[in-house]
Amino acid sequence: MTATTTGESRFRYRWAVLSMNFLVLGLNYADRAAIGVAAPLIIAEYGFSKGTWGWIAAVFSLGYAPFCFIGGATSDKFGPRKVMALAVGWWSLFTALTAAGFGFVSFMIIRFLFGFGEGPQASVTAKTMSNWFPQRKLGTSLGLSQASTPLGGAVGTPIVVALIEAFGGNWRAPFIILGAIGILFLLGWWVVVRDRPEGHPWVKRVEVEEMRTDAAAHEQAAAGAGEPERSLFGYLRMPIVLATALTYFGYTWVLFTFLTWFPDFLHEAHHLDLSQIAVTGSIPWLCGFVGLALGGVFTDALGRRIGLFNSRKWTTVVGLLLVACAFGPVGIVRSAYGAVALMAVTVFILYIVGAQFFAIIGPVIPFRRFGSVSGFVHFIANIAGIIAPIVLGYVVDATGSWELSFVVSAIVVAIPAILLAVLGRDRRRYVPSTEPAAAAAS
Protein backbone atom coordinates (compact mmCIF):
# COMPACT_ATOMS: atom_id res chain seq x y z
CA MET A 1 0.00 0.00 0.00
CA THR A 2 1.41 3.36 -1.00
CA ALA A 3 1.65 6.39 1.23
CA THR A 4 -0.88 8.14 -1.00
CA THR A 5 -3.40 5.36 -0.62
CA THR A 6 -2.85 5.31 3.11
CA GLY A 7 -3.42 9.05 3.28
CA GLU A 8 -6.57 8.73 1.21
CA SER A 9 -7.93 6.03 3.47
CA ARG A 10 -7.70 8.17 6.59
CA PHE A 11 -10.55 10.51 5.70
CA ARG A 12 -13.96 9.74 4.28
CA TYR A 13 -16.13 12.60 3.07
CA ARG A 14 -19.11 10.58 4.26
CA TRP A 15 -18.49 12.02 7.73
CA ALA A 16 -19.07 15.55 6.40
CA VAL A 17 -22.37 14.34 4.90
CA LEU A 18 -23.30 12.74 8.22
CA SER A 19 -22.44 15.96 10.08
CA MET A 20 -24.67 18.05 7.81
CA ASN A 21 -27.47 15.51 8.21
CA PHE A 22 -26.92 15.72 11.98
CA LEU A 23 -27.43 19.50 11.93
CA VAL A 24 -30.53 19.34 9.75
CA LEU A 25 -32.22 16.74 11.96
CA GLY A 26 -31.35 18.75 15.06
CA LEU A 27 -33.18 21.73 13.60
CA ASN A 28 -36.05 19.43 12.62
CA TYR A 29 -36.64 18.47 16.24
CA ALA A 30 -36.06 21.96 17.63
CA ASP A 31 -38.83 23.15 15.32
CA ARG A 32 -41.03 20.24 16.34
CA ALA A 33 -40.42 20.62 20.08
CA ALA A 34 -41.18 24.36 20.03
CA ILE A 35 -44.94 23.82 19.93
CA GLY A 36 -44.82 21.69 23.08
CA VAL A 37 -42.87 24.36 24.96
CA ALA A 38 -45.25 27.09 23.83
CA ALA A 39 -48.34 24.94 24.46
CA PRO A 40 -49.19 26.26 27.96
CA LEU A 41 -49.21 29.84 26.64
CA ILE A 42 -51.20 29.01 23.49
CA ILE A 43 -53.73 26.91 25.43
CA ALA A 44 -54.18 29.73 27.94
CA GLU A 45 -54.51 32.42 25.25
CA TYR A 46 -57.16 30.61 23.23
CA GLY A 47 -58.85 28.61 26.02
CA PHE A 48 -58.29 25.25 24.34
CA SER A 49 -59.26 22.08 26.23
CA LYS A 50 -56.84 19.13 26.38
CA GLY A 51 -58.93 17.32 23.78
CA THR A 52 -58.87 20.31 21.43
CA TRP A 53 -55.12 20.73 21.82
CA GLY A 54 -54.75 16.99 21.20
CA TRP A 55 -56.32 17.50 17.76
CA ILE A 56 -53.94 20.36 16.97
CA ALA A 57 -50.99 18.21 18.00
CA ALA A 58 -52.28 15.17 16.10
CA VAL A 59 -53.00 16.93 12.82
CA PHE A 60 -49.24 17.44 12.45
CA SER A 61 -48.87 13.66 12.18
CA LEU A 62 -51.79 13.44 9.77
CA GLY A 63 -49.68 15.48 7.36
CA TYR A 64 -46.41 13.93 8.53
CA ALA A 65 -47.22 10.22 8.21
CA PRO A 66 -47.96 9.96 4.45
CA PHE A 67 -44.90 12.05 3.64
CA CYS A 68 -42.72 9.56 5.50
CA PHE A 69 -43.52 7.13 2.68
CA ILE A 70 -43.70 9.77 -0.06
CA GLY A 71 -40.33 11.18 1.01
CA GLY A 72 -38.70 7.75 0.94
CA ALA A 73 -40.19 6.86 -2.44
CA THR A 74 -39.22 10.19 -4.00
CA SER A 75 -35.68 9.91 -2.60
CA ASP A 76 -35.39 6.57 -4.43
CA LYS A 77 -36.51 8.30 -7.64
CA PHE A 78 -35.01 11.79 -7.44
CA GLY A 79 -32.25 11.36 -4.86
CA PRO A 80 -32.12 12.33 -1.17
CA ARG A 81 -30.34 15.65 -1.74
CA LYS A 82 -33.24 17.30 -3.57
CA VAL A 83 -35.93 15.76 -1.39
CA MET A 84 -34.32 16.84 1.89
CA ALA A 85 -33.69 20.36 0.56
CA LEU A 86 -37.36 20.71 -0.39
CA ALA A 87 -38.41 19.30 2.99
CA VAL A 88 -36.22 21.72 4.97
CA GLY A 89 -37.52 24.70 3.02
CA TRP A 90 -41.14 23.62 3.45
CA TRP A 91 -41.03 22.89 7.18
CA SER A 92 -39.08 26.12 7.85
CA LEU A 93 -41.78 28.13 6.08
CA PHE A 94 -44.54 26.60 8.17
CA THR A 95 -42.52 26.85 11.36
CA ALA A 96 -42.50 30.60 10.80
CA LEU A 97 -46.18 30.63 9.83
CA THR A 98 -47.10 28.99 13.15
CA ALA A 99 -46.72 32.49 14.58
CA ALA A 100 -49.67 33.54 12.41
CA GLY A 101 -52.06 31.10 14.09
CA PHE A 102 -55.14 32.85 15.50
CA GLY A 103 -57.57 30.06 16.39
CA PHE A 104 -58.37 26.36 16.18
CA VAL A 105 -58.84 26.16 12.40
CA SER A 106 -55.73 28.18 11.51
CA PHE A 107 -53.55 26.12 13.85
CA MET A 108 -54.95 22.92 12.36
CA ILE A 109 -54.13 24.02 8.80
CA ILE A 110 -50.64 25.31 9.63
CA ARG A 111 -49.64 22.26 11.68
CA PHE A 112 -51.03 19.89 9.03
CA LEU A 113 -48.94 21.54 6.31
CA PHE A 114 -45.93 21.70 8.64
CA GLY A 115 -46.11 17.90 8.83
CA PHE A 116 -45.65 17.63 5.05
CA GLY A 117 -42.15 19.05 5.33
CA GLU A 118 -41.09 17.17 8.46
CA GLY A 119 -42.31 13.78 7.21
CA PRO A 120 -39.53 12.85 4.76
CA GLN A 121 -36.57 13.46 7.11
CA ALA A 122 -36.14 9.96 8.60
CA SER A 123 -36.53 7.93 5.40
CA VAL A 124 -34.38 10.41 3.45
CA THR A 125 -31.73 10.15 6.16
CA ALA A 126 -31.89 6.36 5.90
CA LYS A 127 -31.45 6.61 2.13
CA THR A 128 -28.57 9.09 2.47
CA MET A 129 -26.70 6.98 5.01
CA SER A 130 -27.22 3.77 3.01
CA ASN A 131 -25.78 5.55 -0.06
CA TRP A 132 -22.72 6.84 1.81
CA PHE A 133 -21.92 4.16 4.43
CA PRO A 134 -21.20 0.42 4.06
CA GLN A 135 -23.71 -2.01 5.57
CA ARG A 136 -21.43 -2.91 8.48
CA LYS A 137 -21.56 0.76 9.58
CA LEU A 138 -25.20 1.50 8.76
CA GLY A 139 -26.38 1.23 12.37
CA THR A 140 -23.58 3.50 13.54
CA SER A 141 -24.23 6.09 10.83
CA LEU A 142 -27.98 6.14 11.46
CA GLY A 143 -27.49 6.40 15.21
CA LEU A 144 -24.99 9.26 14.96
CA SER A 145 -26.88 11.20 12.28
CA GLN A 146 -30.17 10.92 14.19
CA ALA A 147 -28.59 11.63 17.59
CA SER A 148 -29.21 15.30 16.96
CA THR A 149 -32.98 14.81 17.10
CA PRO A 150 -33.11 14.64 20.90
CA LEU A 151 -30.26 17.15 21.06
CA GLY A 152 -32.44 19.51 19.01
CA GLY A 153 -35.14 19.09 21.63
CA ALA A 154 -32.65 19.56 24.49
CA VAL A 155 -31.15 22.74 23.02
CA GLY A 156 -34.38 23.96 21.49
CA THR A 157 -36.39 23.83 24.71
CA PRO A 158 -34.36 26.44 26.67
CA ILE A 159 -33.82 28.51 23.51
CA VAL A 160 -37.56 28.71 22.86
CA VAL A 161 -38.18 29.63 26.50
CA ALA A 162 -35.42 32.27 26.38
CA LEU A 163 -36.84 33.79 23.20
CA ILE A 164 -40.35 33.89 24.65
CA GLU A 165 -39.05 35.67 27.73
CA ALA A 166 -36.79 38.00 25.69
CA PHE A 167 -39.81 39.12 23.67
CA GLY A 168 -41.94 39.81 26.73
CA GLY A 169 -43.81 36.52 26.90
CA ASN A 170 -44.59 36.48 23.17
CA TRP A 171 -44.72 32.80 22.14
CA ARG A 172 -44.71 33.73 18.41
CA ALA A 173 -41.12 35.04 18.27
CA PRO A 174 -39.25 31.71 18.44
CA PHE A 175 -41.23 30.27 15.53
CA ILE A 176 -40.24 33.15 13.23
CA ILE A 177 -36.58 32.94 14.24
CA LEU A 178 -36.42 29.14 13.86
CA GLY A 179 -37.97 29.43 10.41
CA ALA A 180 -35.26 31.87 9.31
CA ILE A 181 -32.52 29.60 10.65
CA GLY A 182 -33.98 26.78 8.56
CA ILE A 183 -33.22 28.61 5.32
CA LEU A 184 -29.54 28.84 6.31
CA PHE A 185 -29.47 25.11 7.02
CA LEU A 186 -31.06 24.42 3.62
CA LEU A 187 -28.19 26.24 1.90
CA GLY A 188 -25.63 24.30 3.94
CA TRP A 189 -27.24 20.99 2.99
CA TRP A 190 -27.22 21.86 -0.70
CA VAL A 191 -23.51 22.73 -0.68
CA VAL A 192 -22.26 19.78 1.39
CA VAL A 193 -24.39 16.83 0.31
CA ARG A 194 -24.74 14.83 -2.90
CA ASP A 195 -26.86 11.74 -3.51
CA ARG A 196 -23.85 9.40 -3.72
CA PRO A 197 -20.06 9.61 -3.28
CA GLU A 198 -19.43 9.47 -7.03
CA GLY A 199 -21.52 12.60 -7.51
CA HIS A 200 -19.37 14.82 -5.29
CA PRO A 201 -16.23 16.59 -6.58
CA TRP A 202 -14.61 16.54 -3.11
CA VAL A 203 -14.78 12.75 -2.65
CA LYS A 204 -11.63 10.70 -3.25
CA ARG A 205 -11.59 7.69 -5.56
CA VAL A 206 -10.94 5.21 -2.73
CA GLU A 207 -14.24 6.13 -1.04
CA VAL A 208 -16.18 5.78 -4.28
CA GLU A 209 -14.68 2.33 -4.91
CA GLU A 210 -15.35 1.23 -1.34
CA MET A 211 -19.05 2.03 -1.64
CA ARG A 212 -19.35 0.44 -5.08
CA THR A 213 -17.86 -2.77 -3.70
CA ASP A 214 -20.19 -2.74 -0.69
CA ALA A 215 -23.25 -2.03 -2.83
CA ALA A 216 -22.39 -4.89 -5.18
CA ALA A 217 -21.93 -7.27 -2.23
CA HIS A 218 -25.24 -6.16 -0.72
CA GLU A 219 -27.18 -6.69 -3.94
CA GLN A 220 -25.49 -10.04 -4.58
CA ALA A 221 -26.27 -11.26 -1.06
CA ALA A 222 -29.91 -10.18 -1.33
CA ALA A 223 -30.25 -11.85 -4.73
CA GLY A 224 -28.45 -15.04 -3.73
CA ALA A 225 -29.98 -15.78 -0.34
CA GLY A 226 -32.71 -18.02 -1.68
CA GLU A 227 -35.19 -15.16 -1.89
CA PRO A 228 -37.03 -14.45 -5.15
CA GLU A 229 -37.00 -10.95 -6.58
CA ARG A 230 -39.91 -9.07 -5.04
CA SER A 231 -42.11 -6.17 -6.04
CA LEU A 232 -42.24 -3.20 -3.70
CA PHE A 233 -45.47 -4.58 -2.22
CA GLY A 234 -43.73 -7.91 -1.73
CA TYR A 235 -41.07 -6.28 0.43
CA LEU A 236 -43.70 -4.35 2.39
CA ARG A 237 -45.48 -7.61 3.27
CA MET A 238 -42.38 -9.31 4.67
CA PRO A 239 -43.03 -10.31 8.32
CA ILE A 240 -39.87 -8.62 9.57
CA VAL A 241 -40.81 -5.36 7.81
CA LEU A 242 -44.32 -5.43 9.30
CA ALA A 243 -43.03 -6.33 12.78
CA THR A 244 -40.46 -3.53 12.61
CA ALA A 245 -43.17 -1.08 11.53
CA LEU A 246 -45.36 -2.04 14.49
CA THR A 247 -42.54 -1.72 17.02
CA TYR A 248 -41.76 1.68 15.51
CA PHE A 249 -45.46 2.49 16.04
CA GLY A 250 -45.11 1.74 19.76
CA TYR A 251 -41.92 3.77 19.95
CA THR A 252 -43.61 6.73 18.24
CA TRP A 253 -46.63 6.54 20.56
CA VAL A 254 -44.35 7.12 23.55
CA LEU A 255 -42.27 9.74 21.73
CA PHE A 256 -45.31 11.81 20.72
CA THR A 257 -46.78 11.53 24.20
CA PHE A 258 -43.53 13.01 25.47
CA LEU A 259 -43.33 15.66 22.73
CA THR A 260 -46.94 16.76 22.98
CA TRP A 261 -47.78 16.52 26.64
CA PHE A 262 -44.71 16.42 28.89
CA PRO A 263 -44.18 20.21 29.18
CA ASP A 264 -47.89 20.72 29.87
CA PHE A 265 -47.85 17.77 32.31
CA LEU A 266 -45.00 19.38 34.27
CA HIS A 267 -46.83 22.72 34.25
CA GLU A 268 -50.22 21.37 35.30
CA ALA A 269 -49.45 18.34 37.48
CA HIS A 270 -46.29 19.66 39.14
CA HIS A 271 -46.87 23.44 38.85
CA LEU A 272 -43.56 24.23 37.11
CA ASP A 273 -43.22 27.58 35.34
CA LEU A 274 -41.58 28.11 31.94
CA SER A 275 -38.11 28.73 33.37
CA GLN A 276 -38.26 25.48 35.33
CA ILE A 277 -39.57 23.60 32.31
CA ALA A 278 -36.63 24.94 30.27
CA VAL A 279 -34.27 23.03 32.59
CA THR A 280 -36.26 19.93 33.53
CA GLY A 281 -37.67 19.52 30.03
CA SER A 282 -34.17 19.41 28.55
CA ILE A 283 -32.87 16.60 30.77
CA PRO A 284 -34.72 13.74 29.02
CA TRP A 285 -33.68 15.12 25.62
CA LEU A 286 -30.01 15.12 26.64
CA CYS A 287 -30.34 11.53 27.80
CA GLY A 288 -31.93 10.70 24.46
CA PHE A 289 -28.98 12.26 22.64
CA VAL A 290 -26.56 9.97 24.49
CA GLY A 291 -28.79 6.95 23.91
CA LEU A 292 -29.19 7.50 20.18
CA ALA A 293 -25.49 8.23 19.65
CA LEU A 294 -24.54 5.02 21.48
CA GLY A 295 -27.36 2.82 20.18
CA GLY A 296 -26.04 2.22 16.68
CA VAL A 297 -22.43 1.86 17.84
CA PHE A 298 -23.49 -0.64 20.53
CA THR A 299 -25.52 -2.86 18.22
CA ASP A 300 -22.94 -2.79 15.43
CA ALA A 301 -20.30 -3.89 17.97
CA LEU A 302 -22.62 -6.53 19.46
CA GLY A 303 -23.39 -7.67 15.93
CA ARG A 304 -19.81 -8.87 15.52
CA ARG A 305 -20.57 -11.41 18.24
CA ILE A 306 -24.16 -12.49 17.63
CA GLY A 307 -24.88 -11.15 14.13
CA LEU A 308 -26.22 -7.77 13.07
CA PHE A 309 -29.82 -8.89 12.78
CA ASN A 310 -29.94 -10.48 16.24
CA SER A 311 -28.18 -7.58 17.93
CA ARG A 312 -30.56 -5.03 16.40
CA LYS A 313 -33.68 -7.10 16.99
CA TRP A 314 -33.00 -7.95 20.63
CA THR A 315 -31.86 -4.44 21.46
CA THR A 316 -35.23 -3.26 20.15
CA VAL A 317 -37.29 -5.90 21.96
CA VAL A 318 -35.59 -5.59 25.35
CA GLY A 319 -35.31 -1.81 25.04
CA LEU A 320 -39.01 -1.24 24.37
CA LEU A 321 -40.02 -3.52 27.25
CA LEU A 322 -37.79 -1.47 29.55
CA VAL A 323 -39.35 1.71 28.14
CA ALA A 324 -42.78 0.37 29.12
CA CYS A 325 -41.55 -0.28 32.68
CA ALA A 326 -40.10 3.23 33.06
CA PHE A 327 -42.83 5.20 31.25
CA GLY A 328 -45.90 3.69 32.91
CA PRO A 329 -45.23 5.17 36.39
CA VAL A 330 -44.38 8.73 35.17
CA GLY A 331 -47.89 9.98 35.94
CA ILE A 332 -48.05 8.13 39.26
CA VAL A 333 -44.97 9.46 41.07
CA ARG A 334 -45.74 12.50 43.21
CA SER A 335 -42.62 14.61 42.72
CA ALA A 336 -41.50 16.50 39.63
CA TYR A 337 -37.98 15.16 40.17
CA GLY A 338 -39.24 11.58 40.11
CA ALA A 339 -41.27 12.19 36.94
CA VAL A 340 -38.32 13.82 35.17
CA ALA A 341 -35.98 11.01 36.28
CA LEU A 342 -38.33 8.32 34.94
CA MET A 343 -38.80 10.28 31.72
CA ALA A 344 -35.02 10.65 31.36
CA VAL A 345 -34.60 6.86 31.67
CA THR A 346 -37.47 6.35 29.22
CA VAL A 347 -36.04 8.68 26.58
CA PHE A 348 -32.49 7.34 27.01
CA ILE A 349 -33.62 3.77 26.31
CA LEU A 350 -36.14 4.92 23.70
CA TYR A 351 -33.40 6.53 21.65
CA ILE A 352 -31.06 3.54 21.95
CA VAL A 353 -33.89 1.68 20.25
CA GLY A 354 -34.42 4.56 17.82
CA ALA A 355 -31.17 3.75 16.05
CA GLN A 356 -32.36 0.22 15.20
CA PHE A 357 -35.50 0.34 13.07
CA PHE A 358 -34.00 1.17 9.69
CA ALA A 359 -30.87 -0.84 10.54
CA ILE A 360 -33.01 -3.96 11.17
CA ILE A 361 -34.42 -3.85 7.65
CA GLY A 362 -31.13 -2.67 6.09
CA PRO A 363 -29.82 -6.17 5.26
CA VAL A 364 -33.26 -7.24 4.00
CA ILE A 365 -33.98 -4.62 1.36
CA PRO A 366 -32.08 -3.89 -1.89
CA PHE A 367 -30.68 -0.37 -2.18
CA ARG A 368 -33.11 0.57 -4.93
CA ARG A 369 -36.08 -0.13 -2.61
CA PHE A 370 -34.63 1.05 0.69
CA GLY A 371 -36.06 4.58 0.62
CA SER A 372 -39.56 3.32 -0.18
CA VAL A 373 -39.57 0.52 2.40
CA SER A 374 -38.07 2.66 5.16
CA GLY A 375 -40.64 5.33 4.29
CA PHE A 376 -43.44 2.76 4.66
CA VAL A 377 -42.11 1.68 8.06
CA HIS A 378 -41.93 5.32 9.15
CA PHE A 379 -45.45 5.94 7.81
CA ILE A 380 -46.92 3.11 9.90
CA ALA A 381 -45.00 4.36 12.93
CA ASN A 382 -46.38 7.86 12.64
CA ILE A 383 -49.98 6.77 12.62
CA ALA A 384 -49.28 6.63 16.36
CA GLY A 385 -48.47 10.33 16.20
CA ILE A 386 -52.01 10.94 14.95
CA ILE A 387 -53.77 8.76 17.50
CA ALA A 388 -51.75 9.27 20.70
CA PRO A 389 -52.18 13.05 21.24
CA ILE A 390 -55.96 12.86 20.67
CA VAL A 391 -56.56 9.76 22.79
CA LEU A 392 -54.41 10.96 25.67
CA GLY A 393 -55.88 14.47 25.56
CA TYR A 394 -59.39 13.07 25.96
CA VAL A 395 -58.21 10.62 28.65
CA VAL A 396 -56.90 13.54 30.72
CA ASP A 397 -60.08 15.56 30.11
CA ALA A 398 -62.28 12.59 31.09
CA THR A 399 -60.37 11.46 34.18
CA GLY A 400 -58.98 14.78 35.36
CA SER A 401 -55.58 13.17 35.94
CA TRP A 402 -52.52 12.02 34.00
CA GLU A 403 -51.94 8.55 35.47
CA LEU A 404 -53.95 6.49 32.99
CA SER A 405 -52.45 8.18 29.91
CA PHE A 406 -48.93 7.02 30.77
CA VAL A 407 -50.09 3.49 31.64
CA VAL A 408 -51.92 3.20 28.31
CA SER A 409 -48.77 4.30 26.50
CA ALA A 410 -46.71 1.67 28.33
CA ILE A 411 -49.08 -1.07 27.16
CA VAL A 412 -49.03 0.21 23.57
CA VAL A 413 -45.22 0.05 23.40
CA ALA A 414 -44.92 -3.38 25.06
CA ILE A 415 -47.26 -5.33 22.76
CA PRO A 416 -45.37 -4.85 19.45
CA ALA A 417 -42.05 -5.52 21.20
CA ILE A 418 -43.34 -8.98 22.07
CA LEU A 419 -44.58 -9.36 18.49
CA LEU A 420 -41.12 -8.58 17.09
CA ALA A 421 -39.59 -11.18 19.42
CA VAL A 422 -41.98 -13.81 18.05
CA LEU A 423 -41.85 -12.92 14.34
CA GLY A 424 -38.09 -12.47 14.39
CA ARG A 425 -37.23 -15.74 16.09
CA ASP A 426 -36.13 -17.53 12.89
CA ARG A 427 -34.53 -15.04 10.53
CA ARG A 428 -33.50 -17.67 8.00
CA ARG A 429 -37.10 -18.03 6.90
CA TYR A 430 -37.39 -14.59 5.42
CA VAL A 431 -34.34 -12.38 5.93
CA PRO A 432 -31.59 -12.33 3.29
CA SER A 433 -28.28 -11.56 5.00
CA THR A 434 -25.39 -9.37 3.96
CA GLU A 435 -23.49 -10.08 7.14
CA PRO A 436 -20.86 -12.43 5.64
CA ALA A 437 -19.97 -9.78 3.07
CA ALA A 438 -19.93 -7.09 5.73
CA ALA A 439 -17.70 -9.19 7.96
CA ALA A 440 -15.30 -9.80 5.11
CA ALA A 441 -15.05 -6.08 4.50
CA SER A 442 -14.25 -5.31 8.13
N, C-alpha and C positions, 0 to 999 in steps of 0.2 A: 504493500500500500504506500502510495507516494505521500509526501508531506502535504501536497495540495489537496489530495482526496481526504486526508485526515482533517485538514482545516475546514474543508467543506462539510464534513460530517458533524462538526461540532455545533453548528447552528441550523435550525430548521425554521423557515419563515412561518410554518404552521403555528408557531407560538405567538407570532404577531397577530395572526388571524384570530386565534383563541382569545387573546387579550382584548381585541376590539369587540369580539362577541360578548366577552365578559362585561365590558362597559355598557354595551347596548342593553343587555338583559338586566343589569343593575338599574338603569334608568326605567326600563319597563316596569319593574316592581316598585320603584319609588313613585312612579305615576299611579300605579294601581293602589298602593297603600295609602296614598294621600286622601282618598275619599273616606277611608275608615277613620283616619285621624280627625278629619273635619266633620265627621258624622254627628257628634254631639251638638255642634253649633248649627249645622244645617237642620237637624231634627227639631231643635229648639226654635229656630227662626220660622220654620214653616209648619210646626205643630204636627209632624208626621208621627203616626203610631209605629210600633215595631213591625207590624205586618206590612204597612205601607213602605217603610224603609227597606224591608226584605225584598219587596218587588223591585225597588230601584237598584238594589245591589244585585239581584238575580238577573235583571235584564241585560246587564253587562255580559254575563255568560251566555245568554241567548244569542247575542251577536258573536261572542267569542268562540263558542263551541264549533259551529260549522266552518269557521275560518281556520280552525286547527287543521281540519282535513283539506280544505281548499288551499291553504298555505303550503302544506306538504306536497299536494299534487302539483301545484303550479311551480314549486321549487324543482320538482323532477323535470318539468317541461321547460321552464324558462331560466332555471338556475337560482340558487339561494341568494346571490348578491342583489339582484333586482327585486326579488320578493321582499327581502328584509328591508331594503331601502324604502320601498313603498309603504311597508307596514309601519316603520318608524315615523315617516312623515305623516301618515294618517292618524296614528294614535297621539302624536304630539299636537296635531291640530285640535283633536277632540278633548285632549287634556286641558288645553287653554280654553276651549269653549265651555267646559264644565263651569267656569266662572260666570257664564251667562245664564245658568239655570235660574228659573224664577218660580217654579212650581212643580207639581208631580209629573205632569205630561212632559214638560221640557227636560227634566232630569231623566225621565225614561228614554226619550229620544236620543239625548246626548250620550248617555251611558251605553245604550244599545249600539250606536255607531262607534263609540270608543272601543267596544269589544271587537269590531271588525279588524282594527289595526293590531290589537294585542294578540289576537288568536294565532297568527302564523308563527310566532317567535320560537316556540319549543320545537316544532317539527322542522322549521328552517334551520335552527341550530343543529338538530340531529343530522340533517342533510349536509350542512357545512362541515361538521366534525367528521362525518363518515367520508367526505371527499378529501379531507386534509390529513386525517390520522389513520394509521394502520389499525386493523381489527383488534390487535392485542392491546392497543392503547385507547380504544374507543370509550370504555368506561371511565378512564382517567380524564380524557378530554371533555366528555360530557359533564362529569362532576365538577371539573375546574371551571368550565365555561359557564355553567349554570349556578356556580357558587355565589355569583353576584346577585342572584335574585333575592335571597334573604338579606344579603348585605345592603341591597337597595332599600329594602324595608327598614333595616336597622338605621341606616344613615338618613333615609328619607323621613322617618318619623320625627326625629328632633328638628330636622330642617323645616319641615312643614309647620311644626309648632312654632319655631322661631320666626318664620315668615308671618304667620298669623299674628303673633304678638308684636312684631316690628311694624305691621300695618294696622295697629290699633284694634286687633280682634277681627280683622277682615279675613274670612276664610277663603275668599276668592283669589287673593294675591298669589299664593303658592302654585295654583293651577296655571296661571298665566306665565309665571317664571319657568316652571317645569316644561311647559310647552315650547318656550323659546330655546331652552337647553337642548330639547330633542332635535331641533333643526341642526344644531352644531354636531350632535352625535351622528346624524344622518350623513353629513359631509365626511366625517371621519371614517365611517363604514365604507363609503363609496371609494375613498382613496386607498384604504388598506386592504380590502378584501376582494378576491376574485372567486369564481365558482370552484376552480380546481387549481392545483399548483402549476400545471402547464400553461395556464392563462395569465400568470403574473410575471412581469418582467424582472422582478426582484428575487425570484426563486431560482436556486441553483439546480443544475442538472441532476445531482445526486438525489435530491428530494423528489423530483419528478419521477425518476426511475424507481425509487423506493415505493412510491404510491402506485405506480403502474404494476409493479410486481405483486404488491399486496392485493390490489383489485383483481388481478388475474387469478390469484390463488383463491380468493373469496368466491368468485364466480364459478371456478372449477369445482370447488368443494361443494357448493350449493347444487351444482348440476350433477355431480357424481356421487351424491350421498343416498342414492336409491329413491330420490324424490322426483316425480314427474314435473315438468314445467307447468307452472300454474298461471291462471289469469289473476288479475288483481283481486277479484272477488274470492278466488281460491285461497290466496294468502290471508285475506281478511277473515276467512272461516277457520283457519288453523286453530286448534284448541289452545296452543300456547299464546297466540295473539289475542284471542278472546279473554283468556284468563288474565293476561297482563293488562288488558284494557279495563277489566273489572277491578283489579287491585288498584290501578291508577284512579279509578272512580272513587274508591274508598279513601285513598290518599287525598284526592281533591276535595272531598266532602269535609275532611278535617281542616285542610288548608283554607278553604273559603269560610268555614266557621270562624277560624282565627282571624282572617283578613277582614271579614265583614263586621264581626261582633265583639272581638276582644277589647278594643279601645272603649266601646260603649259599655261593655260588661264591667270593666275596671271603673268607669265613671259612675255607673248606676249602682252596681252591687257593692263596690268598695269605696265609693265617694272620692275618687282621685280626680284632681283637676288636670288641665292640659299639660302643665309643666311636669307634673308627676307622671303622666302617661308618656311624655316624651322620653323619660328615662326607663320606666318599667316596661313600656311597650317595645323598646329597642332590644331588651335583653334576650327574648326568645329569638328574634331575628339574628342576632349575633351568634347564638348557639346554632341556628340553622346554617349560617355561613360556614362554620367549622364542620358541621356534619356533612354538608354537600361537598365541600372541598375534599374531605377525607373519604367519602363514600365510594367514589369511583376508584381511587387509589387502593383502598382496602380490598375491594372485591376483585380488582385486577391482580393484586398480589395473592389473595386467597385462591384465585383461579389457577395459579400455577401449581397448587397442591391438589385441588379437588375438581378442577375444570371450570372454565368461565361460566358455563350455563348454571352449574350447581351453586357456585359462589354467589351469582347474581340472584338466582331464584330464592335461595334460603336466606340471604340477607333481607330480601323483600318480605318473605313470609314472617320470619322472626321479628323483623323490625316493625311491621304493621301491627302484630299482636302486642308488642311492647307499647306502641303508640296508643292502642286501645286502653291498656292498663293505666297509662299516665294521663290520658285525656279525659276519661270518664269522671274522675273525681274533681276536676278543675272547678266546677260549679258548686261542689259540696264543701270544700275547705272554707274556713271562716276568715282567713286573713288574706290580704292582698299579696303578701310575700309568698304564702303557700301557693296561691293560684298562679303567680308569675313563675315560681320555681317549677311547678308541674308543667306549665306551658312551655318553659324553656327546655325541659326534658323531652316533651312531646315534639317540639319543632326540631330539636337536635336529631332525634331518631328519624323523624319524618323526612328530613333532608338527606340523611344517609341513604334512605330508601329512594329518595327522589332522583338519585344518580343512576338507578338501576333499570327503569322501565324501558327506555330505548335501547339500552345495552343488552337486555334480555333478548329482545327480538333481533338485535344486530346480526348474529350469526345465522339467523333463520332466513332473512330476506335479501334477495339480490339488490345490488346498489341501485339499479334502475327503478326499483319499486319502494326503496326505503323511505323516501319522503312521503309517498302516499300512505303507506302502511303506518308509519309513525304518526302521521296526521290523523288517521282513523282512530288509533289508540288514544291520542290526545283529545279527539272529539268526544269519544265515549266518556273519557275521564271528566270532561268539563260539563257534561250533563249534570253532574253533581253540583257544579257551580251555579246552575239554574235552580235546582231543587232545594239545596241546603239553606240558603239565606231566607227563602220564603217559609219553608217548613219551620225552621227554628225561630223566625220572627213571630209566627203565629203561636208556636208553643209557649214562648215567653209571654205573649199577650194573654193567652188562655190561662196559664198557670200562675202568672205573676212572679215567677222565679226562673232562675237560669239552670237549676240542677238537671232537669230532664233533658234539656237540649244537648248538654255535653255527654250524657249517658247514651242518648240516641246515636250521636256521632261515633261513640266508641263501638257500638254494635255494628254500625254501617261499615267501619273500617276493618273489623275483625272477620266478617263473613267472607269477603273475597280473598283475604289472606289464606284462609283455610282452603278455599277453592283452588287457588294457585298451587298449594302444597299437594292437592290430590291430582290435578290435571298435569302437573309437571313431574310426577313421580317416575315416569319412564320416558325420558327424552328421546330415546332411539326410535320411538314409534312415529315421531313427527317432526323432529328438529334436525335438519342438516347441520353439520358442524364444520366450522373453519378452524377449530382449535389446533389440530395437528399442524396446519400451515402456519398459524400464528406462533406456535411454539417453535417451529423450525426457524422462523424469522427473528426470534428473540436473541 
